[in-house]
């Protein structure tokens, strides 16, 4: 067993974490394999839960680090960074689909598509499906983007309020824990009533527990509450390993809707992801890091947003030619998705990502000289 090093995490800095890209890669592959009907992937939708937990963890960590360094949080810069990350490729997709709808769909189909395009653009696609009854094959998967964006709007405001009230980490953990339990109980209560599947599956108030779990883990990490003693580190690794096995089992075999929504498997899935992230941010086994830092997997993880966004439209565009075997169809679909996502990343996403640093308070601070200019001049 590798040596357990005692580290001081009080100066934790998120930085570039390829292992998190590895998790993204596994998650988006689960979703795509599920949608192209690959054998032994019966519940690839678990990948969406993983993305939700990662989102909650990452944005909370970045915001807490900004508060620690500057004593404030620039919500304007936060939303500008999110816009640069999400909107460029989304606008390209929606524009192309609007053109396609105009020329290749019937009048009724095109009108429905235009409505859904607007719903996607304003991140209300989930509510349009839940309460408006408007479903869309090619863009239906954007409900998850809407849930995330709605969380991005509400949670940073709450976090900033707690920080300004000088709430300590115990208070934050209590608030987040109550929130996680509250979302689960809300989902349990809704299941008892006459609610649609979409209401349980696509609503912010029924899916926010995953992002709150990510935020919970973030507070633990940033406040130096990760395991430090040998026996606690070993326990953390065991929990993370067991959680990873359970996640794999769920993806391969799946569970029924009642277990998933009513009896808390959805929340359990998020907690399992939380255990994995905690272990990765602490002192994980080298084997775990080696697997998650596998370069092709990391590359897929960096393309994950584009893969998720484009994979359903690409699948529908290819269709199901009768002359192709099932294996051939799956291979062509997967290859096409990767090609389109790579083009999207390198020619649309990446150029805009370069502008994110202009709105990063942490980046500006790290770029400043470590000593005063006068002292540097004397030293020279």
N, C-alpha and C positions, 0 to 999 in steps of 0.2 A: 504494500500500500504506500502511495506517495506520501511524503512528509507533509504534515499539516502546519502551515505557517500562520502565525498569529499576526494579523494585519490591523491597522487602524483605519476604519472606514469613515471616520468623521470628515475626511476630506474627499469623500466619494465624488467621482466625476464620471458621468455616463460615457462621454466620448464615443468613438467608433467601436461598435460591438458586433463583429462578424457573426458571432454565435446567435445573436438575435435575428440577423438576416437568415441564418440557417433555419430558425424556427419559422420565420415567415415563409421560407421556401417549402418546408414540409406542409405547412398549413394550406398554401395556395395549390400545391400539388394534390392534396386531399380533395379540395373543392373541384378542381378541374377533372381529376380522375373520376370523381363521383358523377359529374355532369356528362362525361363521355362514356359513362356506363362501363367503366373498367371493373373486371371481376374482383371480388373481395374488398370492395370499397363501398360499403352499404350506407355509410353515414359520413360522407365527406363534408357535410355541412358543419361538422365539428370544427373545421378549419376557420369558419367565421367566428366562432367563440374564441378561438386562439387569437385572432386578429383583434377582437374587442379587448381582451385582457392586455395584450401588448400596447394597444393604443392608450388605455388608461394608465399603464405604467409609464410609458414614454412621456406623455404630455405632462403628467404630474411631476415626474422627475425633473424635466426641463424647467418647469415653472418654479418648483421649489429651489432648484439651483440658482435660478435668476433672482429669487427673493433673497437667498442667502448671500449672494454676491453684491446685490445692489440695494436691498431693502425695499424693493418694489417689484411689480410685475407690469410690463407694458402689454396690455391687452391688444392695443392696436397692432403692435409688432407681431404678437402671437397670431392674430387672425390674418395678417398679411402673409406670414410664413405659411400658414395652412392653405391660403388661397394659391400661393405660388406652387405649393406641392400638389394640390388636388385639381385646380380648375383648368390649366392649359390642356391637358390630355382629355379631360371630360368635355370641354368645349369642342375639341376636334371631333370626338366621337359623336356628340349630339348634332353637330353640323352635318357630318357625313350621313347620319341616320335621317336627318330631316330631308336631305337631298334624295336619299333612297326612297323615303316615304312618298315624296312628291311625285316621283316618276314611276315607281314600281308597285305602289299599293293602291287599292281602291279608295274612293273618296272617303268612305266611312272609316276604313282602316287608317288612312292618313290623318284624319281628324283626331282619332284616338291616339295616334302616335304623337301628334303635335302637343296634345294635352299632357301626355306622359313625359315628353321631352322637357316641358316647362316644369313639371313636378320634380323631375330629376335635377334640373338646373338649380332650383331653389331648395333642394334637399328636403322635400316633403313627399317623396315617392312612397315611403312606407305608409303615411296617413292616407294618401290617395287610394292605395290598395285596401287598407283596413276599412275606411269609412266611405270611400267613394266607389268602391267596387270596380275600379279601373285596373285591370291586370294587363300586363304587356310581356310578350314572350322575350323579345330581344333585349329589353331594358329592365325587366322585372327584378334582376339581381341588384339593382342600385338601391333597393330598400335599405341594405346594410350601410351604404354610404350615408344615407339620410340619418340613420340612427346615430352613427358616429358623429356627424356634424352637429346634430342637435345636442349631443353630450358635450361637444367642444364649446358650444355657445353657453351652456348652463354651468358646467362644472368649474371652469376657470374663475367665473364670477364668485361662486361659493367658496372656492379655495382662497381667493384674494380676500374675501370678507373674513374668513377664519384667521388668516395670517395677520390682517390689520387689527383683529380683536386679540391678538397675541395668544391664540389658542395653542397649547402645547401638543406634542405628538400624541399623547394619550387621548386628548379630546378629539383630535382628528381621527385616530383609529376607532374610537367609540362611534363617532359620526358615520364613518365609512362602514363599520360593522353593522350598525343599525340599518343603514341604507341597503346593504346586501341582503340582510334578512327581510327587510321591508319589500324589496322587489320580488323576492321569492314568495312571500306570503300573498302579495298582490296577484302573482301568477297563479298560485294555488286557489285563491278566491275566484278569480276569473274562470278557471277551469270548471268550477262548480256550477257556474251560470251558463247561460246560452250564448257563449262567445264563439266567434269564428276562429279557425286555425290561424288566419292572418293576424287577428288581434293578439294572439298569444305569441306569435312568431316574429312579428315585425314592429312592434311598438317599443318606443323608448322605455316606457315604464315597466315593460316585461323583459327587457334585454340589458338594462343598465347594470345589473349585478356583475356581469363579466368585466365591464370597464371599471366599476368600483373595486373589484378584487385587484385589478392592476394598480389602481391608485393606492390601495391598502399596502400592497407590496412595496410600492415606491416610498411611502412614508417610513416603512421599516428600514429600507435600504439607505435612504438619505439621512436618517437619524441614527445610523450606526447601531442598528438592532439586529443585525445578522448574527448567526452563531459564530462564536469565536473559540470556545473550548473544544478540545478534540472530540469529546463524546457528542456534543451538540452538532458539530460539523458532520460527523458520521451519521447521526440521526437525520440531518438535513439531506444528506445524499441518499439515504434509504428512502425517505419520503419522496424525493424527487424521482428516484428510479421507479418506485411503485406508481407514482402519478403518471409518469411517461408510459409505463406499460398499460395502465388503465386507459389512457388516451388512445393508444394504438388499438386496444381491444374495441373501444367504442367506434372508432373509424371503420374497422373491419367488419364488425358484427352489428353495430347499432343497437338501439333500444326503441321501444314503442313510445308513441307520443305522450301517453299518460305518465310513464316513468320520467320522460325527459322534461316535461313542463310541470306536471302536477307534483311529482314526488322528488324534484330537486336534482335530477341528473344534470340538467343544464348548469345549475349553480356549482355542482360538484366538478363538472368539467372545468369551469373557470378556476376553481380553487386548485385543481391539479396543475393547470398552467401556471398559476401563481407559485406553487411549490418549485416548479422547474425553473422559473425566472429567479426566484430567491437563491436557489443553488448556484445558478450561473453567475449571479452577481457577487457571490461569496467566494468559496474555494472549491469549485467543482472538480471532479475527476478529470484527468487529462483525456481519458477516452471519450467522455462526453463532449469536451471542447473539440477534439479531433473530428468527431462525427459532424457536429454542427458547423464547424469551420471548413468542411469539405468544399473546395472552391466552386464546383458546379452548383452545389446546393445554395451557397451564399449568393451566387450570381442570380439564380432563380428568385431568391428572396428579395434582391434589389429590384427585380423586375415585377415583383408580386402585385403592386397596384395596377400596373398595366395589364398583367395577365388576368387579374380578376375582372378588370373593367371590360377587356376586349373578348374574353373567352366565350361568353354566351352569344354575342353577335357573330363571331367567327363560326361557331358551331352551327348556328341557324343558316348562315350564308352558304356553308358547304353542303348542308342538307344531308340526305341519306340515299345516295345513288344505289340503285338495286344491284348493279354489277359489282359493287365492292363488297368484299367480305367484312365481317364485323371487326376483325383485327386490323385490317387495312384501313377501315374508316376511323377507328380509334387512333391509329398511328398518324394518319393525315391530319386529323383534327388537332391532336396534341402538337404536332410539328408546326402547323399553321398558327396556332395560338402563340407559341414561343417566338416565331418569326415576327408576327405583328407586334407582340409585346416588346421585343427587342428594338424594333424600329421606333415604337412609341417612346421607349425609354431614352434612347440615344439621340433622337432628333426632336423630341418634344419635351419630355420631362427633364432630362439632364440640363439642357440650356437654361431652363427657368430655375432649376435648383441652385444654380450659381448665384442667383440674386438673393437667396435666402439669408446669406450672411450679412447683407446690408441691414436686415431687420432683426439681427441677433444681438441682444445686449451682452450675452456671455462672450461672443466672439469679439466684440469691440473691447471688452475688458481684457481678454487674453492677449489682444494685439498691442496693448499699451506697454511701455517700458516697465520693467520690474523695479527700477530705481529712478529717482528724479533726474531730469535732464542735466541739472547743474552738477550733480554728483558724477554722472557719466562723463561730463566734460572734464572735471578734475582728474578722474581716473585715467582718462585718455592722456 
